[in-house]
Amino acid sequence: MKYKKRLLLLIIIFAACLRFYKLGEIPAGIHADEVSHGYNAFSLMETGKDRYGQSFPILFRSFGSYQPPLYTYLSILPVKVFGNTIFAARFVSATAGVILVLITYLFAMQIFNFKYKNKLALISAFIVAISPWSIFFNRLTAEGSLGVTIFTLSILFFTYSLKKMIYFPIACLILGLSTHAYYSERIISIILLPTFILLFRDYFFNNKRWILVGLSIFLVSLIPHLLIASSGALTKRLVQVGLLNGYFPLGEIIKRYITYFSPTNLFFDTGENLGRISSDMGIFYSWFIIPFFTGIRFINKYLNIGYLKILVLLIFITPVSAALTGDSFYPLRVLDLIWIFSLIIAVGIYSIYETFPKKFTLILLVLASLLSVWSFYISYFVLFKYERAKDYGYSYVFLLKHLKKYPEYRIIIDSTREYGVGLRIAYLTRYNPADLQSQLQSQLKTPYYSSDVNMHENYKIGNIETRFFDWEEANHKNTILVGDILSVSDIQAKEHHLIHAFDVEDLTGNITLRAYFTNPVE
Amino acid sequence: MIRNLVIIGSITLISSWTWSIFSQNLFIGICCILLSLLLLLNFNNYKPVLLQRFMQTAVICLWVILAVYSFTTSFDKNLFHIAENQYIVVLKRQEIYSREFNSFYRNRFGINYFNKMQPFLNRYSANISNIFDLENLFISRLPLLFLPFTITGLFYLLKIFNKQYAYIMIIILVISGLLNTKNILGPIIIYPIIYASIGVGFNKLLNLMR
């Protein structure tokens, strides 16, 4: 037994290494949505308000996406400890990922029911630890990472509650918390709770008092949502990305639903689209397709019918929220489903191990796992770092190093095509939240919680301004204009007598930003 | 036997994929339907002793015909060399590998692995992924109505999966990796399995309803 605990510890340490190694450097740069969490956490820490001056928001307005709050609140501590760094912004996600590995082990120990369930539980934890989907999203400031961890924790407690009812209210509380962690869980949890009770109605209806307590706790946890339900903020994200714009396209929803079960999307590279993890890599390693189908074949051998019902229920309901959106395949929205698939893959691997000569199979599986991790290292830690740096605003982060050399200049950065520029600078330079609040508050055209949100914002951080370019600026002295390659053409630079100052390249050596000194003709 | 015939006949009549195969190549269409029927009979345990050997031979012959046709019409010529549109990507990646791996990359093994082996493996696996593309099958080629039958049929097939089926699947996977997606007829190499699964699913659901 001791060696199994040591193995679990090793797996958790390995998971932590994969998630925390160069966390602040890969992905290179920081996405606008990531920096939104970081800056809001910093602002809350300093002033108790977000960057718009709202005290302890229920949802964070953040460029109109109304980010679920839990991630930001939990980020306050890492920002306090590690400062305004990219590492601090991603810390909660990485930690949630490591905790998920432990939850997977505990859940597998709970649901699998045979003599060697410990081995299967260790394999389940290992699969989650090394799977591309898990590492990729845990290394981003992704609310979905936190969402899946809290959601699976609630499922764990729901399974505990099937033996002791006292766990039921705890499970309901955690499920309620998950609705504040990520968008998908808002819909999934509302479908899950009553369905779960109905599924085990013979058991639960004999414990009505606990049901009432649990349901009450869950409903209380939803009160913050209900308080802003009529403002349009709660459903803003669904309106932004959803299919339900005044009509119900059942055919489209079914098609979207099916895509989340397509083995092509799960085990192979989906190409250049939103659903891509990294180059030449699927959500799972390609060879996992064999244990996946094997796991489907043998899963009922290791589970009793009750727990099998739970898994089947989760498989059916977890893709529902993602199916309502317009994107054809977006794994972040179905991490709960992908986690279930990880368990099935673990069952498949164990079944293969049981069927074939053990030593040979073990060596083969260990080799396959090592090769997989190696291929992930090349795909993510090497290629992804370089090829996707532009998607994470790397150039704008690197730009700051150049701008420090020009403290006496007024610097204007074109934010037409990159709405997160100003916020990145504010976060990384620890710009005073109170000053930023007054800037952004004055730009709010609608109430804080609203279905109508102006996405573009102008920032003034010291000598740096981020806004749309106005060619009037070319007439001012001691000014540097910075923009992407579409901001200023060679003809425009000549026309306005601009002098080339410096270029900023991305990691692959492509010029992504150009800076010009103004040179007004008197 | 007659029920299976009726099932396969009905499924193929409703499916636009079958019609498109027939319109392009009648012979291949007939092979696909015959093979689907034979597989369906096999999966439903229709095995009169006298016909067993004939069925096995027929299955192998028909599959060989489909494989040969697929090879001749959609063999992926870019598998063993880099396509023009990929060349720039590979060049850039050479710089990246050189920077990141230094002498670990800059040797015969490293260069061969990263510049030749890896693109080949990626391309090969991308080709294999085509036969698993549910979107491509159920949105472009088959009516959504068939989906529940297909899933039921595939579940049943997983239950009765044995070494023989495993060998067939391995061969199909190996062959699929060599084929591109440009075949007008689609992934005909898995057509018989899909249609037989639909037939099995249909049978199972019918039996349940009784």
Boltz contact constraints between the chains, C-beta under 6 A:
constraints:
  - contact:
      token1: [A, 255]
      token2: [B, 139]
      max_distance: 6.0
  - contact:
      token1: [A, 258]
      token2: [B, 134]
      max_distance: 6.0
  - contact:
      token1: [A, 259]
      token2: [B, 135]
      max_distance: 6.0
  - contact:
      token1: [A, 262]
      token2: [B, 134]
      max_distance: 6.0
  - contact:
      token1: [A, 262]
      token2: [B, 135]
      max_distance: 6.0
  - contact:
      token1: [A, 263]
      token2: [B, 132]
      max_distance: 6.0
  - contact:
      token1: [A, 264]
      token2: [B, 129]
      max_distance: 6.0
  - contact:
      token1: [A, 264]
      token2: [B, 132]
      max_distance: 6.0
  - contact:
      token1: [A, 264]
      token2: [B, 133]
      max_distance: 6.0
  - contact:
      token1: [A, 268]
      token2: [B, 129]
      max_distance: 6.0
  - contact:
      token1: [A, 280]
      token2: [B, 122]
      max_distance: 6.0
  - contact:
      token1: [A, 286]
      token2: [B, 125]
      max_distance: 6.0
  - contact:
      token1: [A, 296]
      token2: [B, 158]
      max_distance: 6.0
  - contact:
      token1: [A, 297]
      token2: [B, 158]
      max_distance: 6.0
  - contact:
      token1: [A, 382]
      token2: [B, 100]
      max_distance: 6.0
  - contact:
      token1: [A, 386]
      token2: [B, 96]
      max_distance: 6.0
  - contact:
      token1: [A, 508]
      token2: [B, 92]
      max_distance: 6.0
